[in-house]
């Protein structure tokens, strides 16, 4: 029986699964796609055997990690954006895209450690205007962040920061957002090599990936290529895993997040 593998539907995962969808690794797994939080839930609930799970899911259960491939950055990642109407040290409420637990924890860590604030959270779909009407700041991740022009927003007097860059500045370590992980009883080196080989096949076919994916994601080929080649790290080594360990250590010390009711909209022009 094929292991059930849940992958994420964002652009950042396409190279990881390219070998499994187009290359020599086809047919090895029963492959499906979803957003990060749902993918993690499917693994944690047993609906999937393995998934590309947000790093934060490793705080919830002792999953077996398939090392060598994942989603990380060593600086600006471009798809984890914190956009604020007020200076960061004055943020009282963040509207957070609920599709990634890891990014929410990362935003709380950086806001606490760097800016000395502990805002309440509102979970909302990733639509910038409603988020900024409901809260002081918006956390937008993944493909919805790629269609946002940070410079344009700064020109509208909004504060925009890339949390991958902030993490690297704060710790000096890479930030790992997601890894392949799953049930320990089916973990094998052979499966680990499939994920590594699929990733390498994808990296060897980036021109094809960019040509096929950029238009349907609503971005230019230039931005797609820049994102996949300059912002992301998809082959993970010991430095990435040290960064992940540090993230998990700090995140495990956070108090439970505060939640807040939606305040009255303020009519922000974005």
N, C-alpha and C positions, 0 to 999 in steps of 0.2 A: 504494500500500500504506500502510495506517495505521501511524504510529509506535507501537511497543509502549511503553506507559507503566506503570510500577509505582508505586503509591501505598501509603501506610502505612494500616493498618487501625485506628489509634487515633482517638479522638474529635477530637484536634487537627487531623486532616487532613480531616475531613468538610467544613468550609466551603470548603477549597481545591478540592475536587473536586465540589462541589454543582452547579456549572454543567455539569460533564462528565457527571454522572449524572442530573440533573433539569432542566437548563436549556439555553440556546442552544448550549452547547459539546458537547452529546451527539454521539457518532458520529465526532468528529474523531480520537480516539485509540483504540487497542486497550488498554483499561484493565484492570488487575488490581491485587490488594491483597496485602500481606504485612507482616511486622514490619520495623522499620527496618533491621536488619542484613542480612536476607535481600533486602530491596528493593535495598540498596546492592550486594550480591553479584551480583544479577541484572544490574544496570547494568554493573558492572565486568567481568563474564564475557561480556557481549554478549547475554544472554538477554532483556534489555530495552534499548530505545534511550534512554529517559529515565526518571528516577525522582525521587521526593522522597527524596533521599539524606541521611544524617547528614553534618554538616559534616566529621567526621573522614575521610570517604571522599575528600575533596578532597586529603588528604595522601598518598593511595595512587595517585592517577592524576590527570592534568590533564584534568578534565572541563569541558565548556562549561556555564556557569551561565545559567539563564533567570532574569533579574532581575525583581524587583517583587513576588514572592509567595514565602512560605516559612513556617517556624515559628520564632518568636523570642519573647523576653520582654525587658521593661525593668525587671525586679525579680523578685519571687516568681513562679515559673511553676506551682507546685503539683504538678507531675507529675515532678519530679526530686528525690526525697527521699533523704537520707542519714540512716539511723537507726542509732544506736549504743548499745551497752551501757555504754561507757566514754567519758570525755571525748575529744574528737576528737584531741587531741595524743597520746593513748595508744593510738590504734588501730593494731594490728599486722597485722590481716587484714580485708579487706573482701570480703564475698560480693556479687558484682556481677551484676545482671540483664544477661545477655549480649545482649539484643536491641538495644542501642544502644552503638556504639563511642564516640560523642561524649560521652555522659553519663559513661562510664568515664574518659575522658581529662579531662573537667571535674572529676570528683571527685579525680583524682590531682593536678591543678593546684592546686585549692583546699586540699587537705590538705597539700600541700608548701609552697605560698606562704604560707598563712594560719596553718596549725597546725604546720608544721615536721615532718611525718611522711611516710614513704614506705611505706605498707602493702603487703603482698603481696595478690594477688587470687585469689579462687576464683570461677569462673563457675557460676552456679546459676539455675534457674528462679525467677521472681519470687514466691516464697512466703515471707512474713516469718519465720514461726516456724522453719522449717528453716534459713533463712539465718543467723538469730541464734544458732542452736544450733551452726552450723559456723564462725562467725567473730565478730569483735568488732563488726562493723557490716554493714549491708545497704544496698545501693543499689538502689532500686526506681523504675522510670520508667513513664511512659505511663498507660494506663487502670488497671493494677494499683495505681498510686500514688493514683489518685482515690478508690478505695474505702477508703483508709486515713485515719483521723482523727488528724492530728498531735497535737492537744491531748489526745486520749485516751491516746496513747502517752507523751506527756510526763507525764501523770498516773501512769503506770506506771514512772516514773523512767528512761525512755529519753531519749536526746538525739536531737532531730529538727531537721534544717536543710534549707532549700530552696536548692538549688545555683544556681538562677537569681538569687535574692536575694544569695547570697554572691558570685557573679561580678560583679554590678552594684556591690556594695560594694567589691570588690577593684579593679575597673578603671574604674568610672564609665561603662561602655559596655554596650549591649544584648548579650544572648547569643543567637546564632543557632544553632539546633539542627539545622535541615535546610533544604535548598534544592532546587528543581528543577534537575537537572543531567543531562547525558548526552553522547552522542557528538557531537564537534565537527562532523563532516561533515554532520549533519542539522540543526544549530542554525539557527534562523531567528527573525527578529523576529515573524513571524506566529504561530509557536508560543508565543513568549514572551507575546504578547498574549492568547492563549487561556488560559494559566495565570492571568494577571492578571484577565481578565474572569470566569473561573470563580470565583476567590476573591471578587471583588466581588459576584457573584451570590449566593454563599453568605452573605456578610456581610449582604446585604439580606434574607435568609430565615432569620435566626437563630432566630426564634420557631418556625418549622417544624422546624428542625434539633433544637432542644432538645426539642420535643414528641416527636419520633420517636426520638431517640437515648438520652435519659437512662435510661429503664427498662432497656433492653437492656444498658446499661453498668453497671447496678447502683448508680446514683447518683441523687440528687434533681434535679428540674428546676432548682431554685435553684442547686445547685452547678455543674451543667452550664452554665447561663447565666453564672454568675460566672467560671468558667474560660474560656469562650470570649470573654467581653467585657472582663474585667479582667486576666486573667493572660497571655493570649496576644497576640502581635503577628503578624499574618498578612500584612499589606502591608509590605514591606521597603523602606527608603530608605537613603540614604548612611550614616546613623549606624549602622544595623544592619550594613551591610557593613564598616564600620570595626571594629565589635565582632567580626565574624567573622574579619577579618584578624588582629586581635590574638590571638584564640583559636588560630588556626592557627599563628601565630608562636610562641606559648608552647608549644603542644602538640608542635610539631616539635622542640623542644629537650629533651623528656622522654626519659630513658633507657628502654629496654624495661621493661615491667612485670614485677615479680617475681610468681611464682606460688607457691602454698603448698598442701600436701596438707590435706584436711579434718581439723581437730582433732576430738577426741572430743566429742560433744554435751554441753552443759552444762545442759540443761533450763531454758530460758528461758520464762517465762510471758508471753505476749503476747495 
